[in-house]
Amino acid sequence: MFFQQIFHEFMSTDFADLEIRYIGVWPKSVRYILIVFLLLFILVLGYFLQVKDIDEQYLQAKIMELELLEEYLSKTIDAANLDIYEQQVLELDGTFGTLLKRLPKNAEVPGLLEDISAVAFASGLSINAISLLPEKALDVYIELPISIDVIGGYHGFGDFVSGIAALSRIVTLHDYSIKQAEDDRLNLVITARTYRYQIEGLE
């Protein structure tokens, strides 16, 4: 009933006679509705000024929460596997140390040449020449090329390659050529490469 009276009074109001400076004597219905519109305006304005910012902050917080949760899960998995990782590090350290021991120092190069000569003789090969080539410095090691010139047969060459691979030191074979020798045997020229570490404090 009250709202009907307000609505009827509002609809029958002549707005042309209303002046803002006399707002205090405006009909109650007009003042009530004006107050309602002002309240709605304040609520809408407050939403865009405050609530919308809060929503954006909430969304950013949720995104950050998901990122932190993902990071937490990743670290939890790492922590659960920590013992395995530590064991792997110890194994890698041991492997690295073993490999370093297989890399000859300067003083060991003559011994390596003797080992290569011994493998050649054991394979039934005759040695024309075994000579050191200029060193090549790389990131953490120095490459030591060795030119090998031997004479023999295919089977002897196979035994020779297998014997070089079985040496305690790391030796790789590259750039080989085989041609006929004068006495119906074959001439093998090949480059062997061994490596010397140059990490500070290890030499």
VOFIDO-420221 format. One record per residue: residue number from 1; residue in three letters; x, z, y of N, C-alpha, C in turn. Coordinates in steps of 0.02 Angstrom, whole numbers. Each point is the difference from the previous one (the first is absolute). Layout:
BEGIN
[NUM; 'ALA'; [X; Z; Y]; [X; Z; Y]; [X; Z; Y]]
...
//
This chain:
BEGIN
[1; 'MET'; [42; 0; -60]; [-42; 0; 60]; [43; 0; 63]]
[2; 'PHE'; [53; 41; -3]; [45; 5; 57]; [35; -67; 13]]
[3; 'PHE'; [23; -30; -54]; [35; -64; 8]; [-47; -55; 23]]
[4; 'GLN'; [-63; 3; -22]; [-48; -50; 23]; [-12; 6; 76]]
[5; 'GLN'; [-4; 62; 24]; [-10; 10; 72]; [61; -26; 39]]
[6; 'ILE'; [59; 16; -27]; [61; -22; 33]; [2; -77; 2]]
[7; 'PHE'; [-15; -30; -56]; [2; -73; -4]; [-52; -32; 47]]
[8; 'HIS'; [-62; 30; 0]; [-53; -27; 43]; [19; 7; 74]]
[9; 'GLU'; [29; 57; 17]; [21; 11; 69]; [56; -48; 20]]
[10; 'PHE'; [47; -11; -48]; [57; -45; 14]; [-25; -72; 12]]
[11; 'MET'; [-47; -22; -43]; [-24; -69; 6]; [-41; -11; 63]]
[12; 'SER'; [-31; 54; 25]; [-42; -8; 60]; [39; 12; 65]]
[13; 'THR'; [65; 13; -6]; [41; 13; 59]; [17; -65; 36]]
[14; 'ASP'; [-4; 2; 66]; [20; -58; 41]; [74; 10; 18]]
[15; 'PHE'; [44; -35; -34]; [72; 11; 10]; [24; -25; 68]]
[16; 'ALA'; [-40; -41; 32]; [19; -25; 66]; [-1; 56; 52]]
[17; 'ASP'; [-39; 51; -13]; [-5; 56; 48]; [54; 53; -12]]
[18; 'LEU'; [38; -6; -53]; [51; 51; -17]; [64; -14; 38]]
[19; 'GLU'; [26; 52; 31]; [64; -4; 34]; [47; 52; -30]]
[20; 'ILE'; [63; -19; -8]; [48; 43; -33]; [11; 65; 36]]
[21; 'ARG'; [-8; -1; 67]; [12; 62; 38]; [-56; 50; -9]]
[22; 'TYR'; [-57; -23; -25]; [-56; 45; -13]; [-11; 10; -75]]
[23; 'ILE'; [55; -1; -38]; [-5; 5; -73]; [-32; 65; -22]]
[24; 'GLY'; [6; 52; 42]; [-27; 65; -17]; [-76; 1; -3]]
[25; 'VAL'; [-33; -46; 35]; [-74; -1; 1]; [-26; -59; -41]]
[26; 'TRP'; [42; -33; -38]; [-24; -54; -43]; [-46; 30; -53]]
[27; 'PRO'; [-43; -40; -28]; [-45; 25; -54]; [42; 26; -58]]
[28; 'LYS'; [-27; 52; -34]; [37; 31; -55]; [17; -51; -55]]
[29; 'SER'; [-47; -45; -13]; [12; -48; -54]; [61; -42; 15]]
[30; 'VAL'; [7; -22; 63]; [57; -41; 19]; [64; 40; -5]]
[31; 'ARG'; [-2; 63; 22]; [60; 41; -3]; [21; 15; -72]]
[32; 'TYR'; [-50; 13; -44]; [15; 13; -70]; [34; -61; -32]]
[33; 'ILE'; [-31; -57; 12]; [27; -61; -31]; [69; -16; 29]]
[34; 'LEU'; [9; 13; 65]; [65; -10; 31]; [53; 45; -32]]
[35; 'ILE'; [-20; 62; -13]; [46; 48; -32]; [18; -24; -71]]
[36; 'VAL'; [-51; -26; -36]; [12; -24; -68]; [50; -58; 2]]
[37; 'PHE'; [-11; -47; 46]; [46; -58; 6]; [71; 23; 20]]
[38; 'LEU'; [4; 50; 44]; [66; 26; 19]; [36; 32; -60]]
[39; 'LEU'; [-40; 36; -39]; [30; 31; -60]; [25; -52; -49]]
[40; 'LEU'; [-42; -52; -11]; [21; -53; -44]; [62; -36; 26]]
[41; 'PHE'; [2; -11; 66]; [57; -32; 30]; [63; 42; -9]]
[42; 'ILE'; [-7; 66; 8]; [58; 44; -8]; [24; 0; -72]]
[43; 'LEU'; [-49; 0; -48]; [19; -1; -70]; [37; -64; -19]]
[44; 'VAL'; [-28; -57; 24]; [32; -64; -15]; [70; -3; 32]]
[45; 'LEU'; [4; 21; 63]; [65; 0; 35]; [49; 46; -36]]
[46; 'GLY'; [-23; 59; -21]; [43; 46; -36]; [25; -28; -66]]
[47; 'TYR'; [-43; -39; -33]; [21; -31; -63]; [57; -48; 12]]
[48; 'PHE'; [-8; -43; 50]; [52; -50; 11]; [64; 30; 29]]
[49; 'LEU'; [-7; 56; 35]; [60; 31; 30]; [35; 48; -47]]
[50; 'GLN'; [-37; 33; -43]; [28; 52; -42]; [-7; -14; -75]]
[51; 'VAL'; [-62; -9; -21]; [-14; -5; -72]; [34; -62; -30]]
[52; 'LYS'; [0; -55; 37]; [31; -60; -26]; [75; 10; -10]]
[53; 'ASP'; [33; 35; 49]; [71; 15; -8]; [12; 46; -60]]
[54; 'ILE'; [-46; 47; -10]; [7; 45; -57]; [-7; -38; -65]]
[55; 'ASP'; [-46; -48; -2]; [-8; -42; -60]; [64; -38; -14]]
[56; 'GLU'; [30; -29; 52]; [62; -38; -10]; [56; 46; -23]]
[57; 'GLN'; [4; 60; 29]; [51; 48; -22]; [-12; 21; -72]]
[58; 'TYR'; [-63; 7; -18]; [-17; 19; -69]; [22; -55; -49]]
[59; 'LEU'; [-14; -63; 20]; [19; -56; -43]; [76; -3; -8]]
[60; 'GLN'; [37; 9; 55]; [73; 0; -3]; [25; 58; -44]]
[61; 'ALA'; [-34; 57; 5]; [19; 58; -40]; [-11; -14; -75]]
[62; 'LYS'; [-55; -35; -16]; [-14; -18; -70]; [53; -48; -27]]
[63; 'ILE'; [20; -48; 42]; [52; -47; -21]; [65; 37; -12]]
[64; 'MET'; [17; 45; 46]; [62; 39; -8]; [-4; 44; -63]]
[65; 'GLU'; [-60; 27; -13]; [-10; 41; -59]; [14; -40; -64]]
[66; 'LEU'; [-25; -62; -2]; [12; -42; -58]; [74; -16; -8]]
[67; 'GLU'; [34; -14; 57]; [71; -15; -3]; [40; 60; -24]]
[68; 'LEU'; [-17; 59; 25]; [34; 61; -22]; [-13; 15; -74]]
[69; 'LEU'; [-62; -14; -21]; [-17; 10; -71]; [41; -46; -44]]
[70; 'GLU'; [6; -63; 21]; [40; -48; -38]; [73; 22; -3]]
[71; 'GLU'; [26; 23; 57]; [69; 25; 2]; [9; 60; -45]]
[72; 'TYR'; [-50; 45; 2]; [2; 60; -42]; [2; -18; -74]]
[73; 'LEU'; [-43; -48; -20]; [-2; -20; -70]; [66; -31; -21]]
[74; 'SER'; [29; -41; 46]; [65; -32; -15]; [54; 53; -10]]
[75; 'LYS'; [1; 49; 45]; [51; 53; -6]; [-13; 44; -61]]
[76; 'THR'; [-64; 9; -17]; [-16; 40; -60]; [27; -34; -63]]
[77; 'ILE'; [-9; -67; -2]; [27; -38; -57]; [76; 4; -3]]
[78; 'ASP'; [32; -6; 60]; [73; 5; 3]; [23; 68; -24]]
[79; 'ALA'; [-36; 53; 23]; [19; 68; -19]; [-8; 10; -75]]
[80; 'ALA'; [-54; -29; -28]; [-11; 8; -72]; [54; -35; -41]]
[81; 'ASN'; [29; -54; 28]; [51; -38; -35]; [71; 18; 23]]
[82; 'LEU'; [7; 54; 37]; [64; 18; 29]; [53; 9; -54]]
[83; 'ASP'; [-17; 34; -54]; [48; 12; -54]; [24; -67; -30]]
[84; 'ILE'; [-47; -47; -7]; [19; -66; -28]; [46; -36; 48]]
[85; 'TYR'; [-16; 3; 66]; [42; -33; 50]; [71; 30; 0]]
[86; 'GLU'; [3; 67; -4]; [66; 32; 0]; [40; -20; -61]]
[87; 'GLN'; [-33; -5; -58]; [34; -22; -60]; [25; -72; 7]]
[88; 'GLN'; [-41; -43; 31]; [21; -69; 11]; [60; -4; 46]]
[89; 'VAL'; [0; 43; 52]; [57; 0; 46]; [64; 21; -36]]
[90; 'LEU'; [-6; 51; -43]; [59; 21; -39]; [24; -56; -46]]
[91; 'GLU'; [-47; -35; -31]; [19; -56; -44]; [34; -56; 40]]
[92; 'LEU'; [-28; -15; 60]; [30; -52; 42]; [69; 21; 23]]
[93; 'ASP'; [8; 64; 18]; [67; 24; 19]; [50; -9; -57]]
[94; 'GLY'; [-23; 17; -60]; [45; -8; -57]; [17; -73; -13]]
[95; 'THR'; [-51; -44; 5]; [13; -71; -10]; [46; -28; 52]]
[96; 'PHE'; [-10; 22; 63]; [42; -23; 55]; [72; 22; -10]]
[97; 'GLY'; [8; 63; -21]; [67; 25; -13]; [35; -38; -56]]
[98; 'THR'; [-39; -16; -52]; [28; -39; -56]; [22; -69; 23]]
[99; 'LEU'; [-42; -32; 41]; [17; -67; 25]; [62; 3; 45]]
[100; 'LEU'; [5; 53; 41]; [58; 6; 43]; [64; 6; -41]]
[101; 'LYS'; [-5; 36; -55]; [59; 7; -43]; [21; -66; -31]]
[102; 'ARG'; [-49; -46; -7]; [15; -65; -29]; [29; -48; 52]]
[103; 'LEU'; [-2; 19; 63]; [29; -42; 52]; [73; 20; 9]]
[104; 'PRO'; [47; -45; -13]; [71; 19; 2]; [25; 13; 70]]
[105; 'LYS'; [48; 44; 6]; [36; 9; 62]; [59; -48; 1]]
[106; 'ASN'; [35; -3; 56]; [56; -47; 6]; [50; 9; -57]]
[107; 'ALA'; [15; 63; -14]; [52; 14; -50]; [-22; -21; -70]]
[108; 'GLU'; [-64; -10; -11]; [-24; -17; -67]; [-4; -75; -12]]
[109; 'VAL'; [9; -41; 52]; [-6; -73; -8]; [51; -27; -50]]
[110; 'PRO'; [64; 19; 3]; [47; -25; -51]; [-23; 16; -71]]
[111; 'GLY'; [-29; 59; -9]; [-25; 18; -66]; [-58; -45; -21]]
[112; 'LEU'; [-41; -20; 48]; [-55; -46; -14]; [27; -68; -22]]
[113; 'LEU'; [52; -23; 34]; [31; -64; -19]; [27; 3; -71]]
[114; 'GLU'; [29; 57; -18]; [25; 9; -68]; [-57; -2; -50]]
[115; 'ASP'; [-56; 32; 18]; [-58; 0; -45]; [-27; -71; -10]]
[116; 'ILE'; [-4; -39; 54]; [-23; -70; -6]; [47; -40; -44]]
[117; 'SER'; [66; 10; 9]; [48; -35; -42]; [-8; 19; -73]]
[118; 'ALA'; [-12; 64; -12]; [-8; 23; -69]; [-62; -30; -31]]
[119; 'VAL'; [-54; -5; 37]; [-61; -31; -26]; [12; -74; -16]]
[120; 'ALA'; [37; -34; 44]; [14; -71; -11]; [40; -9; -65]]
[121; 'PHE'; [53; 40; -10]; [41; -7; -60]; [-41; 17; -63]]
[122; 'ALA'; [-43; 52; 6]; [-42; 20; -57]; [-51; -54; -18]]
[123; 'SER'; [-17; -42; 49]; [-48; -54; -12]; [35; -64; -22]]
[124; 'GLY'; [66; 2; -10]; [37; -58; -23]; [14; -50; 55]]
[125; 'LEU'; [2; 21; 62]; [11; -45; 56]; [72; 5; 25]]
[126; 'SER'; [25; -55; 25]; [65; -1; 33]; [-11; 3; 75]]
[127; 'ILE'; [39; 40; 34]; [-8; 11; 72]; [48; -46; 38]]
[128; 'ASN'; [-30; -43; 42]; [41; -38; 46]; [17; 41; 62]]
[129; 'ALA'; [-52; 34; 27]; [11; 40; 61]; [-59; 48; 10]]
[130; 'ILE'; [17; 59; 25]; [-50; 49; 24]; [27; 25; 66]]
[131; 'SER'; [-37; -13; 54]; [25; 18; 66]; [-55; 27; 44]]
[132; 'LEU'; [19; 46; 44]; [-47; 30; 48]; [-12; -48; 58]]
[133; 'LEU'; [-63; -5; 22]; [-19; -40; 58]; [-12; 48; 59]]
[134; 'PRO'; [-5; -25; 61]; [-11; 44; 58]; [-64; 42; -7]]
[135; 'GLU'; [5; 63; 20]; [-58; 45; -3]; [-54; -22; 51]]
[136; 'LYS'; [-62; 20; -15]; [-56; -14; 45]; [-37; 65; 12]]
[137; 'ALA'; [2; 25; 63]; [-33; 63; 17]; [-74; -11; 13]]
[138; 'LEU'; [-42; 38; -35]; [-73; -2; 10]; [-23; 67; 29]]
[139; 'ASP'; [-65; 15; -5]; [-27; 59; 34]; [33; 65; -21]]
[140; 'VAL'; [-6; 17; -65]; [27; 64; -23]; [52; -9; -55]]
[141; 'TYR'; [19; -61; -14]; [51; -10; -51]; [41; -61; 18]]
[142; 'ILE'; [56; -7; -35]; [46; -56; 10]; [1; -41; -65]]
[143; 'GLU'; [-9; -64; 6]; [0; -44; -57]; [71; -25; -13]]
[144; 'LEU'; [22; 6; -63]; [68; -20; -19]; [-4; -58; -49]]
[145; 'PRO'; [7; -63; 23]; [-2; -57; -45]; [65; -7; -39]]
[146; 'ILE'; [-5; -22; -62]; [58; -12; -43]; [-8; -68; -32]]
[147; 'SER'; [48; -43; 10]; [-2; -66; -30]; [32; 3; -70]]
[148; 'ILE'; [-37; -27; -49]; [23; 2; -70]; [3; -72; -26]]
[149; 'ASP'; [57; -17; -29]; [12; -67; -27]; [25; 8; -72]]
[150; 'VAL'; [-43; -16; -49]; [19; 10; -70]; [-14; -63; -40]]
[151; 'ILE'; [30; -4; -59]; [-9; -57; -45]; [-21; 26; -68]]
[152; 'GLY'; [-48; -34; -31]; [-24; 20; -66]; [-59; -42; -22]]
[153; 'GLY'; [-42; 28; -43]; [-59; -35; -24]; [-65; 33; 23]]
[154; 'TYR'; [-56; -32; -14]; [-65; 26; 23]; [-13; 70; -26]]
[155; 'HIS'; [15; 11; -64]; [-13; 67; -29]; [44; 52; 33]]
[156; 'GLY'; [61; -19; 15]; [45; 46; 34]; [-25; 16; 70]]
[157; 'PHE'; [-28; -50; 34]; [-28; 12; 67]; [-59; 48; -4]]
[158; 'GLY'; [-41; -8; -52]; [-57; 46; -8]; [22; 71; -12]]
[159; 'ASP'; [52; 8; -43]; [26; 68; -12]; [31; 29; 63]]
[160; 'PHE'; [33; -43; 39]; [32; 23; 62]; [-53; 26; 49]]
[161; 'VAL'; [-55; -38; 9]; [-53; 21; 47]; [-31; 65; -24]]
[162; 'SER'; [-13; 7; -65]; [-29; 62; -26]; [48; 58; 10]]
[163; 'GLY'; [65; -12; -10]; [49; 54; 9]; [4; 22; 72]]
[164; 'ILE'; [-4; -47; 47]; [2; 19; 71]; [-62; 43; 18]]
[165; 'ALA'; [-58; -20; -27]; [-61; 38; 14]; [2; 71; -28]]
[166; 'ALA'; [40; 10; -52]; [4; 66; -32]; [52; 45; 32]]
[167; 'LEU'; [37; -24; 50]; [50; 42; 33]; [-33; 60; 34]]
[168; 'SER'; [38; 54; 6]; [-28; 61; 31]; [-10; -10; 75]]
[169; 'ARG'; [37; -46; 29]; [-8; -15; 71]; [-52; -54; 9]]
[170; 'ILE'; [-30; -3; 59]; [-49; -53; 15]; [37; -64; 17]]
[171; 'VAL'; [-10; -51; -41]; [31; -66; 11]; [-54; -52; -11]]
[172; 'THR'; [-9; -46; 47]; [-47; -55; -8]; [38; -65; 1]]
[173; 'LEU'; [-28; -51; -34]; [33; -65; -6]; [-39; -53; 37]]
[174; 'HIS'; [36; -45; 36]; [-32; -50; 42]; [40; -65; -1]]
[175; 'ASP'; [-34; -54; 21]; [33; -64; 18]; [50; -24; -53]]
[176; 'TYR'; [-26; -10; -61]; [46; -23; -53]; [1; -76; -6]]
[177; 'SER'; [54; -26; -27]; [4; -71; -17]; [39; -6; -65]]
[178; 'ILE'; [-21; -47; -43]; [33; -11; -63]; [19; -74; -4]]
[179; 'LYS'; [62; -12; -18]; [23; -69; -8]; [47; -5; -59]]
[180; 'GLN'; [13; -61; -22]; [43; -11; -58]; [73; 12; 18]]
[181; 'ALA'; [35; 38; -42]; [71; 12; 10]; [40; -54; -37]]
[182; 'GLU'; [66; 0; 9]; [42; -53; -28]; [4; 4; -76]]
[183; 'ASP'; [-5; 60; -29]; [9; 8; -73]; [-66; 5; -37]]
[184; 'ASP'; [-51; -35; 24]; [-67; -2; -30]; [-37; 67; 4]]
[185; 'ARG'; [29; 47; 33]; [-38; 61; 13]; [-34; -6; 68]]
[186; 'LEU'; [-38; 52; 19]; [-38; -1; 62]; [31; 47; 51]]
[187; 'ASN'; [-6; -20; 63]; [27; 40; 55]; [-58; 30; 39]]
[188; 'LEU'; [-3; 67; 3]; [-52; 36; 36]; [30; 30; 63]]
[189; 'VAL'; [-28; -18; 58]; [18; 31; 64]; [-61; 36; 25]]
[190; 'ILE'; [5; 64; 11]; [-57; 41; 20]; [22; 54; 50]]
[191; 'THR'; [-46; 21; 41]; [15; 53; 48]; [-35; 64; -21]]
[192; 'ALA'; [38; 52; -8]; [-27; 66; -14]; [-2; 40; 65]]
[193; 'ARG'; [-52; 39; 8]; [-6; 41; 61]; [-9; 73; -21]]
[194; 'THR'; [42; 42; 27]; [-10; 71; -7]; [-9; 29; 70]]
[195; 'TYR'; [-15; 64; 5]; [-22; 28; 64]; [33; 67; 11]]
[196; 'ARG'; [18; 12; 62]; [31; 64; 20]; [-42; 29; 56]]
[197; 'TYR'; [-21; 63; -9]; [-43; 30; 51]; [41; 17; 62]]
[198; 'GLN'; [-33; -2; 58]; [33; 18; 62]; [-43; 48; 40]]
[199; 'ILE'; [-37; 45; -35]; [-40; 51; 33]; [46; 55; 22]]
[200; 'GLU'; [-7; 21; 62]; [45; 51; 29]; [-4; 64; -40]]
[201; 'GLY'; [58; 27; -18]; [2; 64; -36]; [1; -8; -75]]
[202; 'LEU'; [-13; -61; -26]; [-1; -9; -71]; [65; -28; -28]]
[203; 'GLU'; [38; -35; 44]; [63; -28; -23]; [54; 53; 2]]
//
